Amino acid sequence: MNTKLYNFSILLLTLSIFVSCKQQEKTFNSEENLKTRYHKFLDYKPDSLAFPRSFSVLKNEINKVPSKDWTSGFYAGNLWQLYELTHNNQYKELAQNWTSFIEKEKFNYNEHDMGFKVFCSFGQGLKHNKTNQEYKDIIIKSSQTLSTRFNDTVGSIRSWDFNKENWNFPVIIDNMMNLEMLFEATKISKDSSFHKIAVKHANTTLKNHFREDNSCFHVLDYNPETGTVRLKVTHQGYNDSSSWARGQGWAIYGFTMAYRYTHDKRYLDRAEATANFYLNHKNLPADGIPYWDFNDPSIPKAPRDVSAATVVSSAFVELYQFTKNQKYLEYSKKIIETLESSAYILEPTINAPFILKHSTGNWPKKDEIDEPIVYGDYYYLETLLRLKAL
Ligand code: GLY
Protein backbone atom coordinates (compact mmCIF):
# COMPACT_ATOMS: atom_id res chain seq x y z
CA MET A 1 0.00 0.00 0.00
CA ASN A 2 1.49 3.41 -0.90
CA THR A 3 1.90 6.02 1.84
CA LYS A 4 -0.94 8.28 0.63
CA LEU A 5 -3.43 5.42 0.53
CA TYR A 6 -2.25 4.21 3.96
CA ASN A 7 -2.70 7.70 5.48
CA PHE A 8 -6.13 8.01 3.89
CA SER A 9 -7.24 4.63 5.35
CA ILE A 10 -6.01 5.65 8.79
CA LEU A 11 -7.93 8.92 8.50
CA LEU A 12 -11.10 7.05 7.50
CA LEU A 13 -10.73 4.58 10.36
CA THR A 14 -10.18 7.37 12.90
CA LEU A 15 -13.19 9.24 11.57
CA SER A 16 -15.47 6.21 11.73
CA ILE A 17 -14.35 5.42 15.31
CA PHE A 18 -15.01 9.06 16.25
CA VAL A 19 -18.47 9.08 14.65
CA SER A 20 -19.44 5.77 16.25
CA CYS A 21 -18.23 6.96 19.70
CA LYS A 22 -20.18 10.19 19.28
CA GLN A 23 -23.33 8.26 18.33
CA GLN A 24 -22.99 5.96 21.32
CA GLU A 25 -22.33 8.94 23.58
CA LYS A 26 -25.42 10.73 22.21
CA THR A 27 -27.69 7.71 22.68
CA PHE A 28 -26.33 6.96 26.13
CA ASN A 29 -26.60 10.55 27.31
CA SER A 30 -30.09 11.02 25.94
CA GLU A 31 -31.46 7.88 27.57
CA GLU A 32 -29.80 8.71 30.86
CA ASN A 33 -30.96 12.32 30.62
CA LEU A 34 -34.53 11.25 29.94
CA LYS A 35 -34.55 8.94 32.96
CA THR A 36 -33.17 11.75 35.09
CA ARG A 37 -35.81 14.12 33.80
CA TYR A 38 -38.60 11.61 34.61
CA HIS A 39 -37.24 11.27 38.16
CA LYS A 40 -37.46 15.01 38.75
CA PHE A 41 -41.26 14.63 38.81
CA LEU A 42 -40.94 12.42 41.90
CA ASP A 43 -39.10 15.17 43.78
CA TYR A 44 -41.71 17.89 43.22
CA LYS A 45 -44.09 17.89 46.18
CA PRO A 46 -47.88 18.27 45.72
CA ASP A 47 -49.12 21.80 46.36
CA SER A 48 -52.60 22.84 45.22
CA LEU A 49 -51.42 26.41 44.59
CA ALA A 50 -48.23 25.59 42.72
CA PHE A 51 -48.84 23.70 39.50
CA PRO A 52 -45.55 23.82 37.55
CA ARG A 53 -46.27 25.59 34.27
CA SER A 54 -42.85 26.49 32.83
CA PHE A 55 -39.24 26.94 33.83
CA SER A 56 -37.20 30.10 33.41
CA VAL A 57 -33.66 29.05 32.59
CA LEU A 58 -32.50 32.64 33.07
CA LYS A 59 -33.98 32.99 36.56
CA ASN A 60 -33.50 29.30 37.43
CA GLU A 61 -37.10 29.38 38.64
CA ILE A 62 -40.27 27.35 38.20
CA ASN A 63 -43.31 29.38 37.11
CA LYS A 64 -46.06 28.04 39.42
CA VAL A 65 -49.78 28.59 38.91
CA PRO A 66 -53.08 27.73 40.67
CA SER A 67 -55.68 25.33 39.29
CA LYS A 68 -57.60 28.09 37.51
CA ASP A 69 -54.70 28.54 35.06
CA TRP A 70 -55.43 26.97 31.67
CA THR A 71 -52.32 24.75 31.95
CA SER A 72 -53.02 23.16 35.37
CA GLY A 73 -54.33 19.85 34.02
CA PHE A 74 -51.19 19.07 32.05
CA TYR A 75 -49.03 18.45 35.11
CA ALA A 76 -51.35 15.78 36.48
CA GLY A 77 -51.63 14.47 32.91
CA ASN A 78 -47.85 14.19 32.66
CA LEU A 79 -47.79 12.14 35.87
CA TRP A 80 -50.55 9.82 34.60
CA GLN A 81 -48.66 9.35 31.36
CA LEU A 82 -45.34 8.75 33.15
CA TYR A 83 -47.15 6.09 35.18
CA GLU A 84 -48.44 4.51 31.96
CA LEU A 85 -44.93 4.52 30.48
CA THR A 86 -43.00 3.29 33.52
CA HIS A 87 -45.63 1.40 35.62
CA ASN A 88 -44.04 3.05 38.67
CA ASN A 89 -46.79 3.52 41.29
CA GLN A 90 -45.15 6.64 42.70
CA TYR A 91 -46.22 8.53 39.56
CA LYS A 92 -49.77 7.22 40.01
CA GLU A 93 -49.98 8.40 43.62
CA LEU A 94 -48.72 11.85 42.64
CA ALA A 95 -51.08 11.94 39.66
CA GLN A 96 -54.07 11.19 41.92
CA ASN A 97 -53.00 13.97 44.27
CA TRP A 98 -52.50 16.64 41.63
CA THR A 99 -55.68 15.60 39.82
CA SER A 100 -57.75 16.08 42.98
CA PHE A 101 -56.59 19.72 43.24
CA ILE A 102 -58.35 20.47 39.94
CA GLU A 103 -61.83 19.35 40.99
CA LYS A 104 -62.96 22.85 41.96
CA GLU A 105 -62.54 23.99 38.35
CA LYS A 106 -65.79 22.18 37.54
CA PHE A 107 -67.52 25.30 38.91
CA ASN A 108 -65.38 27.78 36.97
CA TYR A 109 -67.77 29.48 34.54
CA ASN A 110 -65.33 32.23 33.60
CA GLU A 111 -63.43 30.74 30.70
CA HIS A 112 -63.35 27.92 28.20
CA ASP A 113 -60.21 25.90 29.03
CA MET A 114 -62.15 23.20 30.89
CA GLY A 115 -61.00 20.48 28.47
CA PHE A 116 -57.32 21.24 29.02
CA LYS A 117 -57.76 21.42 32.78
CA VAL A 118 -60.23 18.65 33.52
CA PHE A 119 -59.85 16.23 30.64
CA CYS A 120 -56.03 16.17 30.62
CA SER A 121 -56.13 15.28 34.35
CA PHE A 122 -59.35 13.41 35.22
CA GLY A 123 -59.66 12.09 31.68
CA GLN A 124 -56.16 10.60 31.83
CA GLY A 125 -56.96 9.15 35.27
CA LEU A 126 -60.14 7.53 33.95
CA LYS A 127 -58.05 5.53 31.46
CA HIS A 128 -56.49 3.71 34.40
CA ASN A 129 -59.73 3.03 36.23
CA LYS A 130 -62.61 2.99 33.79
CA THR A 131 -65.21 2.58 36.54
CA ASN A 132 -64.13 5.57 38.65
CA GLN A 133 -67.54 7.21 39.18
CA GLU A 134 -66.08 10.22 41.00
CA TYR A 135 -63.92 11.11 37.98
CA LYS A 136 -66.86 10.55 35.62
CA ASP A 137 -69.10 12.86 37.68
CA ILE A 138 -66.43 15.58 37.64
CA ILE A 139 -66.12 15.32 33.85
CA ILE A 140 -69.90 15.57 33.46
CA LYS A 141 -70.24 18.55 35.82
CA SER A 142 -67.32 20.29 34.05
CA SER A 143 -69.01 19.69 30.70
CA GLN A 144 -72.26 21.20 32.02
CA THR A 145 -70.34 24.26 33.18
CA LEU A 146 -68.55 24.60 29.83
CA SER A 147 -71.86 24.19 27.97
CA THR A 148 -73.17 27.41 29.58
CA ARG A 149 -70.70 29.27 27.36
CA PHE A 150 -72.30 27.90 24.18
CA ASN A 151 -74.31 30.36 22.08
CA ASP A 152 -76.71 28.69 19.66
CA THR A 153 -76.93 31.72 17.35
CA VAL A 154 -73.16 31.77 16.89
CA GLY A 155 -72.91 28.00 17.03
CA SER A 156 -69.82 28.18 19.26
CA ILE A 157 -68.54 28.08 22.81
CA ARG A 158 -67.28 31.50 23.89
CA SER A 159 -63.54 31.40 24.61
CA TRP A 160 -62.58 34.46 26.60
CA ASP A 161 -64.28 37.16 28.68
CA PHE A 162 -61.43 39.71 28.66
CA ASN A 163 -60.85 42.53 26.11
CA LYS A 164 -64.59 43.31 26.09
CA GLU A 165 -63.93 46.75 24.59
CA ASN A 166 -62.75 45.07 21.34
CA TRP A 167 -64.35 41.64 21.29
CA ASN A 168 -68.03 40.70 21.64
CA PHE A 169 -67.82 36.92 21.44
CA PRO A 170 -64.25 35.69 20.84
CA VAL A 171 -63.64 32.10 19.76
CA ILE A 172 -60.07 30.84 19.44
CA ILE A 173 -58.88 27.85 17.45
CA ASP A 174 -57.53 26.32 20.70
CA ASN A 175 -61.16 25.86 21.76
CA MET A 176 -61.40 22.81 19.46
CA MET A 177 -59.38 20.99 22.13
CA ASN A 178 -62.26 21.26 24.64
CA LEU A 179 -64.50 19.15 22.47
CA GLU A 180 -62.87 15.87 23.48
CA MET A 181 -64.23 16.28 27.01
CA LEU A 182 -67.73 17.03 25.64
CA PHE A 183 -67.71 14.01 23.33
CA GLU A 184 -66.60 11.81 26.23
CA ALA A 185 -69.19 13.35 28.58
CA THR A 186 -71.93 12.15 26.24
CA LYS A 187 -70.41 8.66 26.13
CA ILE A 188 -70.28 8.56 29.94
CA SER A 189 -73.68 10.15 30.70
CA LYS A 190 -75.66 9.20 27.55
CA ASP A 191 -76.77 12.87 27.52
CA SER A 192 -76.43 13.78 23.85
CA SER A 193 -76.44 17.56 24.48
CA PHE A 194 -72.65 17.65 24.99
CA HIS A 195 -72.00 15.82 21.72
CA LYS A 196 -74.39 18.16 19.88
CA ILE A 197 -72.65 21.27 21.21
CA ALA A 198 -69.26 19.83 20.22
CA VAL A 199 -70.48 19.13 16.67
CA LYS A 200 -72.00 22.61 16.30
CA HIS A 201 -68.79 24.22 17.55
CA ALA A 202 -66.66 22.14 15.17
CA ASN A 203 -68.95 22.99 12.22
CA THR A 204 -68.79 26.74 12.96
CA THR A 205 -65.00 26.56 13.26
CA LEU A 206 -64.82 24.57 10.03
CA LYS A 207 -66.89 27.22 8.24
CA ASN A 208 -65.14 30.36 9.47
CA HIS A 209 -61.72 29.79 10.96
CA PHE A 210 -59.69 28.75 7.89
CA ARG A 211 -57.96 30.62 5.10
CA GLU A 212 -57.68 29.75 1.42
CA ASP A 213 -54.20 28.28 2.00
CA ASN A 214 -55.64 25.96 4.73
CA SER A 215 -53.92 27.72 7.62
CA CYS A 216 -56.16 29.05 10.39
CA PHE A 217 -56.80 32.32 12.16
CA HIS A 218 -56.26 32.42 15.89
CA VAL A 219 -59.23 34.51 17.12
CA LEU A 220 -62.62 35.02 15.47
CA ASP A 221 -64.92 37.55 17.04
CA TYR A 222 -68.66 37.02 16.49
CA ASN A 223 -71.73 39.15 16.93
CA PRO A 224 -73.59 37.08 19.57
CA GLU A 225 -77.00 38.42 18.44
CA THR A 226 -76.64 37.63 14.73
CA GLY A 227 -73.83 35.05 14.63
CA THR A 228 -71.90 37.01 11.99
CA VAL A 229 -68.11 37.20 12.08
CA ARG A 230 -66.91 40.66 13.21
CA LEU A 231 -63.13 40.17 13.24
CA LYS A 232 -60.49 37.66 12.20
CA VAL A 233 -57.41 38.47 14.27
CA THR A 234 -54.63 37.06 16.39
CA HIS A 235 -53.76 37.21 20.06
CA GLN A 236 -50.70 35.00 20.27
CA GLY A 237 -49.46 34.99 16.67
CA TYR A 238 -47.09 37.38 14.87
CA ASN A 239 -49.93 39.30 13.21
CA ASP A 240 -53.53 38.84 12.05
CA SER A 241 -52.53 37.21 8.76
CA SER A 242 -49.67 35.07 10.08
CA SER A 243 -49.81 31.37 10.92
CA TRP A 244 -49.12 30.82 14.60
CA ALA A 245 -47.55 27.36 14.80
CA ARG A 246 -49.33 26.04 17.89
CA GLY A 247 -52.64 27.31 16.54
CA GLN A 248 -52.14 25.17 13.44
CA GLY A 249 -51.42 22.30 15.83
CA TRP A 250 -54.66 22.82 17.77
CA ALA A 251 -56.57 22.81 14.47
CA ILE A 252 -54.95 19.58 13.22
CA TYR A 253 -55.34 17.84 16.57
CA GLY A 254 -58.87 19.18 17.12
CA PHE A 255 -60.30 18.08 13.78
CA THR A 256 -58.55 14.69 13.85
CA MET A 257 -60.04 14.09 17.31
CA ALA A 258 -63.48 15.34 16.21
CA TYR A 259 -63.35 12.84 13.33
CA ARG A 260 -62.68 10.06 15.87
CA TYR A 261 -66.05 10.76 17.55
CA THR A 262 -68.16 11.63 14.50
CA HIS A 263 -66.66 10.00 11.38
CA ASP A 264 -67.57 13.23 9.59
CA LYS A 265 -65.28 13.12 6.55
CA ARG A 266 -65.18 16.95 6.38
CA TYR A 267 -63.28 16.99 9.69
CA LEU A 268 -60.70 14.52 8.42
CA ASP A 269 -60.28 16.52 5.20
CA ARG A 270 -59.81 19.69 7.24
CA ALA A 271 -57.20 18.04 9.48
CA GLU A 272 -55.33 16.75 6.42
CA ALA A 273 -55.43 20.07 4.56
CA THR A 274 -54.00 21.94 7.55
CA ALA A 275 -51.50 19.14 8.17
CA ASN A 276 -50.27 19.52 4.60
CA PHE A 277 -50.03 23.30 4.95
CA TYR A 278 -47.84 22.69 8.01
CA LEU A 279 -45.68 19.91 6.55
CA ASN A 280 -45.09 21.64 3.20
CA HIS A 281 -44.37 25.08 4.59
CA LYS A 282 -41.06 26.46 3.36
CA ASN A 283 -40.29 27.72 6.87
CA LEU A 284 -40.62 24.34 8.58
CA PRO A 285 -37.02 23.51 9.61
CA ALA A 286 -35.40 20.24 8.52
CA ASP A 287 -35.48 18.81 12.08
CA GLY A 288 -39.29 19.26 12.12
CA ILE A 289 -39.53 21.65 15.09
CA PRO A 290 -41.39 24.74 13.82
CA TYR A 291 -40.59 28.33 14.56
CA TRP A 292 -43.21 29.72 16.93
CA ASP A 293 -44.96 31.43 13.98
CA PHE A 294 -44.46 30.43 10.34
CA ASN A 295 -44.36 34.11 9.33
CA ASP A 296 -42.02 35.66 11.85
CA PRO A 297 -39.74 37.81 9.64
CA SER A 298 -36.76 37.05 11.89
CA ILE A 299 -36.75 33.38 10.79
CA PRO A 300 -34.22 31.62 10.98
CA LYS A 301 -33.39 33.52 14.15
CA ALA A 302 -36.92 33.27 15.58
CA PRO A 303 -37.51 30.98 18.59
CA ARG A 304 -38.79 27.48 17.97
CA ASP A 305 -41.88 26.00 19.60
CA VAL A 306 -41.42 22.43 20.77
CA SER A 307 -44.99 22.43 22.12
CA ALA A 308 -46.36 23.03 18.60
CA ALA A 309 -44.22 20.13 17.35
CA THR A 310 -45.49 17.76 20.05
CA VAL A 311 -49.16 18.73 19.61
CA VAL A 312 -48.77 17.97 15.90
CA SER A 313 -46.70 14.80 16.38
CA SER A 314 -49.36 13.38 18.69
CA ALA A 315 -52.17 14.37 16.32
CA PHE A 316 -50.27 12.85 13.40
CA VAL A 317 -50.16 9.39 15.00
CA GLU A 318 -53.95 9.46 15.05
CA LEU A 319 -54.18 11.05 11.59
CA TYR A 320 -51.97 8.23 10.28
CA GLN A 321 -54.33 5.67 11.80
CA PHE A 322 -57.30 7.21 9.97
CA THR A 323 -55.58 7.86 6.62
CA LYS A 324 -52.80 5.21 6.56
CA ASN A 325 -50.63 7.94 5.05
CA GLN A 326 -47.07 7.16 6.14
CA LYS A 327 -45.91 10.76 5.96
CA TYR A 328 -47.77 11.60 9.17
CA LEU A 329 -46.22 8.69 11.03
CA GLU A 330 -42.78 9.59 9.68
CA TYR A 331 -43.13 13.14 10.98
CA SER A 332 -44.16 11.91 14.46
CA LYS A 333 -41.18 9.57 14.59
CA LYS A 334 -38.85 12.28 13.36
CA ILE A 335 -40.05 14.64 16.09
CA ILE A 336 -39.37 12.06 18.77
CA GLU A 337 -35.92 11.40 17.30
CA THR A 338 -35.14 15.13 17.18
CA LEU A 339 -36.42 15.75 20.71
CA GLU A 340 -34.53 12.84 22.17
CA SER A 341 -31.25 14.30 20.99
CA SER A 342 -29.45 16.07 23.81
CA ALA A 343 -30.21 19.46 22.21
CA TYR A 344 -33.83 19.34 23.33
CA ILE A 345 -33.70 17.50 26.66
CA LEU A 346 -33.41 19.73 29.70
CA GLU A 347 -30.04 19.41 31.46
CA PRO A 348 -29.95 16.84 34.30
CA THR A 349 -28.69 19.47 36.73
CA ILE A 350 -31.94 21.45 36.57
CA ASN A 351 -34.19 20.51 39.48
CA ALA A 352 -37.61 21.07 38.00
CA PRO A 353 -40.30 18.66 36.74
CA PHE A 354 -39.91 19.29 33.02
CA ILE A 355 -38.48 17.22 30.19
CA LEU A 356 -38.06 19.32 27.05
CA LYS A 357 -36.59 22.72 26.29
CA HIS A 358 -37.42 25.28 23.58
CA SER A 359 -41.17 25.86 23.73
CA THR A 360 -42.66 29.31 23.15
CA GLY A 361 -45.73 30.29 25.18
CA ASN A 362 -46.78 33.83 24.30
CA TRP A 363 -44.41 35.68 21.99
CA PRO A 364 -46.42 38.96 21.68
CA LYS A 365 -46.36 39.27 25.48
CA LYS A 366 -42.68 38.20 25.58
CA ASP A 367 -43.77 35.52 28.01
CA GLU A 368 -42.28 31.99 28.19
CA ILE A 369 -40.01 32.32 25.18
CA ASP A 370 -37.75 29.35 24.41
CA GLU A 371 -38.48 27.61 27.71
CA PRO A 372 -39.54 24.22 29.04
CA ILE A 373 -43.36 24.35 29.20
CA VAL A 374 -45.66 21.75 30.74
CA TYR A 375 -47.84 21.18 27.65
CA GLY A 376 -44.79 20.59 25.43
CA ASP A 377 -44.03 17.63 27.71
CA TYR A 378 -47.68 16.51 27.83
CA TYR A 379 -48.00 16.04 24.08
CA TYR A 380 -44.49 14.56 23.87
CA LEU A 381 -45.49 11.84 26.37
CA GLU A 382 -48.80 11.37 24.55
CA THR A 383 -46.93 10.90 21.26
CA LEU A 384 -44.69 8.26 22.88
CA LEU A 385 -47.72 6.40 24.20
CA ARG A 386 -49.61 6.65 20.93
CA LEU A 387 -46.60 5.35 18.98
CA LYS A 388 -46.16 2.53 21.49
CA ALA A 389 -49.81 1.54 21.12
CA LEU A 390 -49.66 1.26 17.31
N1 GLY B 1 -54.34 29.04 24.87
C1 GLY B 1 -53.55 27.96 24.57
C2 GLY B 1 -52.23 28.25 24.00
O1 GLY B 1 -51.52 29.15 24.42
O2 GLY B 1 -51.85 27.54 23.12
Residues whose N, C-alpha, C, O or C-beta is under 5 A from the ligand:
A	BS01	LIG	D174 R246 G361
